[in-house]
Amino acid sequence: MTAELVRGQNHTLPQTRLEIRVSAGTPVVAGATLGDERGTVCGIEWIAHPGSPQLPGLEVSQQAAADHRLAVDLEALPAGAHRVTVLLALPVGAGGPVRFGAVPAPFVAVTGLDGTEIATFTLTDLDAESAVSALELYRRQDAWKVRAVGQGYAGGLAEMLADQGVRDPAALAGSIQEAVTRGLARSVAPPPPRTPEGDRVRHATGSADHRPTAPPPLPAPEPPEPLTDPATTGPAHTTQPHTTQPHTTTGPAAAGASAAGPSAGGPINYAHPRRQHAAPPSPPPAAPPAQPGQPAQPVAGDATGWSMDERLYNQIWGMFEDLARAVAAYRSAVDFAESRMDQELDRALSDPRNRIGGAGDRAREAARAKRDELASRAREALDRDLAQLAAEAAVVEPALPAAYAGWGNPVWHAHRIPMEIPMALRIGDLHLPERADLRIPLLVRLPLERGMWVDSGRTASEAAALMDTDRLRRLAMETAVAHAARLLAVYPPGEFAVHVIDPAGSAAGPLAPLVEAGVLAGPPAAGPGGVASVLAHLTRRVDLVQMAVRARAADSLPPDLDTGEQLLVVNDFPHGFDDRAVTQLRYLADEGPAVGVHLLMVADREEASAYGPVLDPLWRSLLRITPVADSHLADPWVGHAWTYEPLTIPPGSHVLEQVLAAVAAARRAAGR
């Protein structure tokens, strides 16, 4: 199964002899560097380029071309090499394009020697860059992995080499371009443009259609909701710099296409707003030395990144991938053992002589013994992987910042409202039945790129089916309030507003912390009139910001328009909603995220079924979460049905009130 990577995502390499294939719409220069444990290139002898195309275990093309094949033998690399970085650059002085934004997005594939694709990566959203670090192969705990990088450099090849610690990068870049110029006459002609029907076009990562899904645990609930990260909100979708101007890149669409909304299918902007190109990132903390015969001791932040938050974010998703694949390997081995036992029994019992006497019993016992042996060996391997992941989780959890931490983490008691939004926000935990106590934080990127729906229906899960309806609805609203509070707490003062629609006033109890702290944009809207007023206000904001973005006239926005992020919490939908209100809500769900308006709905889908299929697009556009544990989320690789556990406030804790009080105090200090 080919892994379609996005920026920041990694994938385990099943073999060490590989090919890296590059496909571009114009001739490009392909090279590779070898790095040590810190990612530093020790000298020019560790760089493969057209002027020096061969290194031990590495060979690159000798000319610029639209297609490349790079040969890699990881076992043959120099002893100190722990990383292979694949570099792409546009030729200088060849009369061709001078920036990647003017050419089709390059496509990179890591394959086996037989051509089987292991991982692919499409380098989207490049603009003024003329050189890019495409991907890297790196060693982690005696295993090799591939990570999609896609880091571009407007300063070209020299800036990219300097970023990797190369001495005198300008001179080396000049010699590489000179070697390319000598070979340009042999350049391969560009291939025909790839069309949507081509086999190398990566489907939009926001689509749920192409992902495997696991069967639901109950006869009639929703199918598993694909996780929004690593393939949708995972390390791929990074936040944009927060300003007081209209949000042109807060959703799936990039800056130039955000006006069209998330449904326009525009390119995704993966650029990290605080990433600098002048210097390489500081190395992650070193792990303590391992005892002989023991695995390396895990450390928090043991992943690449330009800040500790980014390292922790990438490490968490790496743990998620490792757990998904370890369990997939175990389940596959058990299935194989069962299938082999059935085949051996069929062969043995097909002989009539084995049906009489003890021969048939001995055949059954032998087949079952082989099955048990295979299953036992698979379980031993799984237990080793799970123990290592549990040790890593025990180290990572206490080191998490507030945005990534659960409510029980002491970091929330010392939390201060930040001046910049974090990369992501934790909205729950995930685990698999093979080890329920091993929890992986579920992180979503900020700003939110899709709304959330807290399912208050009794058919949401087995636990919900056994719960009283009123209790379940209250618990769902308390979950929504907790999420709203976390969002308020991780945004700068006044840069995030929360609106509430409570048509019947039934959520007065759960909403009390928000109301008493004075952090809502206004009183909870009740009745049809209140519903219409709030929806009209937010619809107007979306329209005005979209028009300003299209016209590139941000200064023309009304002075009273709040350009900060807006969250609309809707309780007990569809009560109090007429056809016009439902249409406006669908409009906000579709167009709002691209301009900073997000939905957090609390609803029972069964009660909303009276509207028929008209609401299906609305439900599909939201990430379904539950107020109780439920196995409804599926990963994009193997389709495990992950159990989602909502974040809960420890009994007797006043952390929610403390956090909201800090939000209110920060707003007063900022004059908001």
Secondary structure as GFF3:
##gff-version 3
##sequence-region A 1 672
A	DSSP	beta_strand	3	5	.	.	.	ID=ss1
A	DSSP	beta_strand	10	12	.	.	.	ID=ss2
A	DSSP	beta_strand	17	35	.	.	.	ID=ss3
A	DSSP	three_ten_helix	44	46	.	.	.	ID=ss4
A	DSSP	beta_strand	47	48	.	.	.	ID=ss5
A	DSSP	beta_strand	54	55	.	.	.	ID=ss6
A	DSSP	beta_strand	58	59	.	.	.	ID=ss7
A	DSSP	beta_strand	65	73	.	.	.	ID=ss8
A	DSSP	three_ten_helix	74	76	.	.	.	ID=ss9
A	DSSP	beta_strand	83	89	.	.	.	ID=ss10
A	DSSP	three_ten_helix	100	102	.	.	.	ID=ss11
A	DSSP	beta_strand	107	112	.	.	.	ID=ss12
A	DSSP	beta_strand	117	122	.	.	.	ID=ss13
A	DSSP	beta_strand	131	140	.	.	.	ID=ss14
A	DSSP	beta_strand	143	153	.	.	.	ID=ss15
A	DSSP	alpha_helix	156	163	.	.	.	ID=ss16
A	DSSP	alpha_helix	169	183	.	.	.	ID=ss17
A	DSSP	three_ten_helix	184	186	.	.	.	ID=ss18
A	DSSP	beta_strand	225	226	.	.	.	ID=ss19
A	DSSP	three_ten_helix	255	260	.	.	.	ID=ss20
A	DSSP	three_ten_helix	262	264	.	.	.	ID=ss21
A	DSSP	alpha_helix	308	349	.	.	.	ID=ss22
A	DSSP	three_ten_helix	352	355	.	.	.	ID=ss23
A	DSSP	alpha_helix	359	399	.	.	.	ID=ss24
A	DSSP	three_ten_helix	402	404	.	.	.	ID=ss25
A	DSSP	three_ten_helix	410	414	.	.	.	ID=ss26
A	DSSP	beta_strand	424	432	.	.	.	ID=ss27
A	DSSP	beta_strand	435	445	.	.	.	ID=ss28
A	DSSP	beta_strand	452	455	.	.	.	ID=ss29
A	DSSP	alpha_helix	462	465	.	.	.	ID=ss30
A	DSSP	alpha_helix	469	490	.	.	.	ID=ss31
A	DSSP	beta_strand	496	501	.	.	.	ID=ss32
A	DSSP	alpha_helix	508	517	.	.	.	ID=ss33
A	DSSP	alpha_helix	527	551	.	.	.	ID=ss34
A	DSSP	three_ten_helix	554	556	.	.	.	ID=ss35
A	DSSP	beta_strand	565	573	.	.	.	ID=ss36
A	DSSP	alpha_helix	579	591	.	.	.	ID=ss37
A	DSSP	three_ten_helix	593	595	.	.	.	ID=ss38
A	DSSP	beta_strand	597	603	.	.	.	ID=ss39
A	DSSP	three_ten_helix	607	615	.	.	.	ID=ss40
A	DSSP	alpha_helix	616	620	.	.	.	ID=ss41
A	DSSP	beta_strand	623	625	.	.	.	ID=ss42
A	DSSP	beta_strand	630	634	.	.	.	ID=ss43
A	DSSP	beta_strand	641	645	.	.	.	ID=ss44
A	DSSP	alpha_helix	655	669	.	.	.	ID=ss45
###
